[in-house]
Amino acid sequence: MTGNDWTKVFTFKVVNLVCGSNKITIKVTNKDQGTAAALIFAIVQDQSSCYNCLTPSSFYNPYTCSCECIGGCDCGAPNSQYQWAGYPTCGCECKYIAKCASGYFWNKKTCNCECKPKACPPGQFQSPKSCECIKGCVQSQMCVQGKIWDSNQCKCVCEKIQICPYPLTWD
């Protein structure tokens, strides 16, 4: 860009800038040698689409020009199976990933091999130990005080049978 009237403001658009820091070189020459030369400039960057970090637990750090986690976390004792993972995870993750046997998958939340989910016929459920469908049912409700879950009847039943005065019977 060139200009020859110091009383006017010239504007122009710089293309191919990236979000964050850019290096811009300005070279000024005075065509009227022997007179004073000066340059005043301002650079304004449209940042409306910049600095959008992927997770709500992160922020854009203008000093490092990158997204960072809001804070660290204690992922358990030093010998824990979890470790802190920085951006973009910003949370605890498994230190190691194991290869699981056929019929199992690696669960990133529990850091264990677990059964691949299987659809079992009515009256059966998938055993977490064998991964096979077995007769019975999974507890589907919390039992009130004095009752326990009976997997054969698939319902809450009384913890113990009460003795009732005659002619009443225990149900």
Secondary structure, 3 states (H helix, E strand, C coil): CCCCCCCCCCCCCCCCCCCCCCCCCCCCCCCCCCCCCCCCCCCCCCCCCCCCCCCCCEEEECCCCEEEECCCCCCCCCCCCEEEECCCCCEEEECCCCCCCCCEEEECCCCEEEECCCCCCCCEEECCCCCCEEECCCCCCCCCCCEEEECCCCEEEECCCCCCCCCCCCC
